[in-house]
Amino acid sequence: MKTVKGTVLCFISISIAVAALGCGNAINGASNGWGMLGYTLLSVSMLFTALILAIIGVSAENERIERENRKIRRVAHHTNEWRDVQ
């Protein structure tokens, strides 16, 4: 990742995903079925949030790449390089 925004969002996404996996111990330690269901919903919602943050981070990287590709590259006309420019 080359942008700060993309790096931070992906790091937060990974951290939330690890925390969601840590909810498995809480599910095992729940005293009743409703507690287990609550921890399961919490885990699934955290994983969903992590997925959304990762998608936003990757799209930020893609925006940077598109911006770089839109820049005008000037080449002198008296050389043969103008044929090779894409």
Backbone as CSV, one residue per row, in Angstrom:
resi,resn,N_x,N_y,N_z,CA_x,CA_y,CA_z,C_x,C_y,C_z
1,MET,0.839,-1.168,0.000,0.000,0.000,0.000,0.891,1.240,0.000
2,LYS,0.574,2.149,-0.885,1.407,3.337,-1.007,0.763,4.581,-0.417
3,THR,-0.550,4.584,-0.223,-1.173,5.758,0.364,-1.393,5.521,1.854
4,VAL,-1.394,6.595,2.601,-1.595,6.499,4.045,-3.026,6.035,4.328
5,LYS,-3.981,6.578,3.595,-5.383,6.218,3.804,-5.595,4.723,3.582
6,GLY,-5.061,4.196,2.491,-5.214,2.777,2.199,-4.547,1.901,3.240
7,THR,-3.366,2.301,3.678,-2.638,1.522,4.676,-3.363,1.499,6.009
8,VAL,-3.843,2.661,6.446,-4.533,2.748,7.734,-5.841,1.962,7.702
9,LEU,-6.610,2.096,6.621,-7.878,1.379,6.541,-7.671,-0.131,6.520
10,CYS,-6.676,-0.599,5.808,-6.414,-2.039,5.777,-5.895,-2.542,7.125
11,PHE,-5.091,-1.735,7.814,-4.613,-2.128,9.140,-5.774,-2.223,10.123
12,ILE,-6.662,-1.238,10.098,-7.831,-1.269,10.983,-8.714,-2.463,10.640
13,SER,-8.849,-2.742,9.355,-9.656,-3.879,8.917,-9.105,-5.193,9.463
14,ILE,-7.804,-5.371,9.381,-7.188,-6.597,9.890,-7.340,-6.687,11.408
15,SER,-7.198,-5.556,12.095,-7.346,-5.550,13.555,-8.763,-5.931,13.972
16,ILE,-9.758,-5.396,13.269,-11.148,-5.730,13.593,-11.432,-7.198,13.292
17,ALA,-10.864,-7.725,12.213,-11.070,-9.133,11.876,-10.467,-10.044,12.945
18,VAL,-9.303,-9.684,13.458,-8.686,-10.475,14.525,-9.537,-10.411,15.791
19,ALA,-10.075,-9.240,16.104,-10.952,-9.112,17.275,-12.232,-9.930,17.089
20,ALA,-12.738,-9.967,15.866,-13.947,-10.761,15.597,-13.662,-12.252,15.787
21,LEU,-12.485,-12.688,15.395,-12.130,-14.087,15.617,-11.957,-14.383,17.108
22,GLY,-11.575,-13.369,17.866,-11.453,-13.542,19.310,-12.782,-13.713,20.007
23,CYS,-13.861,-13.372,19.334,-15.193,-13.563,19.921,-15.542,-15.043,20.034
24,GLY,-14.802,-15.911,19.357,-15.065,-17.342,19.451,-14.942,-17.858,20.874
25,ASN,-13.998,-17.347,21.632,-13.837,-17.748,23.026,-15.017,-17.277,23.858
26,ALA,-15.525,-16.092,23.534,-16.696,-15.582,24.255,-17.931,-16.415,23.938
27,ILE,-18.017,-16.898,22.701,-19.153,-17.746,22.331,-19.099,-19.055,23.128
28,ASN,-17.915,-19.634,23.272,-17.778,-20.875,24.043,-18.073,-20.663,25.521
29,GLY,-17.781,-19.489,26.037,-17.981,-19.223,27.458,-19.352,-18.682,27.807
30,ALA,-20.224,-18.528,26.831,-21.560,-17.983,27.104,-22.368,-18.979,27.928
31,SER,-23.191,-18.436,28.820,-23.942,-19.309,29.731,-25.236,-19.828,29.121
32,ASN,-25.782,-19.137,28.140,-27.023,-19.616,27.521,-26.991,-19.376,26.018
33,GLY,-28.030,-19.824,25.343,-28.095,-19.709,23.891,-28.210,-18.286,23.396
34,TRP,-28.901,-17.436,24.175,-29.043,-16.036,23.750,-27.713,-15.306,23.801
35,GLY,-26.906,-15.632,24.777,-25.564,-15.054,24.856,-24.706,-15.489,23.678
36,MET,-24.819,-16.772,23.332,-24.081,-17.275,22.175,-24.528,-16.576,20.894
37,LEU,-25.826,-16.400,20.744,-26.358,-15.724,19.563,-25.886,-14.274,19.500
38,GLY,-25.854,-13.604,20.653,-25.382,-12.220,20.703,-23.924,-12.102,20.288
39,TYR,-23.078,-12.989,20.835,-21.666,-12.957,20.463,-21.452,-13.331,18.995
40,THR,-22.279,-14.237,18.493,-22.178,-14.603,17.076,-22.528,-13.414,16.187
41,LEU,-23.606,-12.706,16.522,-23.991,-11.523,15.744,-22.927,-10.435,15.840
42,LEU,-22.336,-10.278,17.017,-21.248,-9.307,17.181,-20.065,-9.680,16.296
43,SER,-19.714,-10.946,16.280,-18.588,-11.406,15.466,-18.855,-11.200,13.982
44,VAL,-20.054,-11.546,13.527,-20.397,-11.389,12.116,-20.415,-9.914,11.726
45,SER,-20.944,-9.062,12.597,-20.977,-7.630,12.275,-19.570,-7.037,12.241
46,MET,-18.680,-7.502,13.110,-17.298,-7.024,13.084,-16.590,-7.480,11.806
47,LEU,-16.840,-8.714,11.380,-16.239,-9.192,10.138,-16.764,-8.405,8.940
48,PHE,-18.054,-8.082,8.949,-18.647,-7.291,7.873,-18.026,-5.892,7.837
49,THR,-17.835,-5.292,9.000,-17.193,-3.977,9.081,-15.758,-4.043,8.573
50,ALA,-15.044,-5.087,8.926,-13.664,-5.257,8.458,-13.623,-5.392,6.944
51,LEU,-14.573,-6.119,6.382,-14.630,-6.284,4.934,-14.884,-4.955,4.240
52,ILE,-15.803,-4.160,4.766,-16.099,-2.851,4.167,-14.880,-1.935,4.235
53,LEU,-14.186,-1.915,5.367,-12.995,-1.071,5.495,-11.895,-1.507,4.534
54,ALA,-11.744,-2.815,4.343,-10.740,-3.301,3.396,-11.092,-2.881,1.971
55,ILE,-12.370,-2.935,1.625,-12.801,-2.514,0.287,-12.533,-1.031,0.078
56,ILE,-12.804,-0.210,1.081,-12.546,1.232,0.972,-11.046,1.494,0.834
57,GLY,-10.227,0.749,1.583,-8.772,0.914,1.494,-8.236,0.560,0.122
58,VAL,-8.733,-0.517,-0.463,-8.277,-0.920,-1.796,-8.750,0.074,-2.850
59,SER,-9.964,0.603,-2.697,-10.440,1.592,-3.671,-9.636,2.885,-3.578
60,ALA,-9.149,3.224,-2.386,-8.292,4.406,-2.248,-6.988,4.199,-3.014
61,GLU,-6.462,2.982,-2.969,-5.251,2.678,-3.736,-5.521,2.765,-5.240
62,ASN,-6.669,2.260,-5.663,-7.012,2.313,-7.087,-7.187,3.746,-7.570
63,GLU,-7.741,4.606,-6.730,-7.878,6.025,-7.091,-6.512,6.660,-7.309
64,ARG,-5.551,6.314,-6.460,-4.205,6.860,-6.603,-3.590,6.406,-7.918
65,ILE,-3.764,5.147,-8.252,-3.214,4.623,-9.500,-3.857,5.309,-10.701
66,GLU,-5.173,5.510,-10.655,-5.865,6.192,-11.755,-5.394,7.631,-11.900
67,ARG,-5.153,8.312,-10.768,-4.663,9.687,-10.817,-3.292,9.754,-11.466
68,GLU,-2.427,8.786,-11.138,-1.099,8.766,-11.750,-1.175,8.501,-13.244
69,ASN,-2.113,7.657,-13.651,-2.239,7.333,-15.071,-2.818,8.493,-15.876
70,ARG,-3.567,9.381,-15.226,-4.151,10.521,-15.933,-3.180,11.676,-16.135
71,LYS,-2.043,11.642,-15.469,-1.076,12.720,-15.613,-0.553,12.764,-17.041
72,ILE,-0.343,13.958,-17.535,0.171,14.137,-18.891,1.683,13.994,-18.857
73,ARG,2.177,13.131,-19.716,3.619,12.941,-19.813,4.088,13.619,-21.100
74,ARG,4.868,14.650,-20.939,5.332,15.406,-22.104,6.645,14.821,-22.611
75,VAL,6.706,14.618,-23.919,7.892,14.074,-24.561,8.263,15.018,-25.697
76,ALA,9.542,15.256,-25.844,9.997,16.145,-26.915,9.637,15.549,-28.271
77,HIS,9.193,16.397,-29.193,8.744,15.925,-30.505,9.902,15.608,-31.444
78,HIS,11.088,16.088,-31.150,12.204,15.852,-32.050,12.905,14.511,-31.776
79,THR,12.348,13.696,-30.875,12.924,12.374,-30.594,11.956,11.290,-31.050
80,ASN,12.395,10.082,-31.043,11.551,8.962,-31.420,10.719,8.441,-30.238
81,GLU,10.882,9.026,-29.074,10.145,8.566,-27.893,8.661,8.818,-28.003
82,TRP,8.236,9.774,-28.812,6.818,10.104,-28.870,6.005,8.933,-29.432
83,ARG,6.628,8.040,-30.194,5.914,6.880,-30.727,5.667,5.835,-29.652
84,ASP,6.555,5.785,-28.660,6.465,4.748,-27.622,5.620,5.153,-26.428
85,VAL,5.217,6.402,-26.347,4.428,6.866,-25.205,3.022,6.305,-25.315
86,GLN,2.508,5.832,-24.187,1.166,5.241,-24.199,0.187,6.167,-23.545
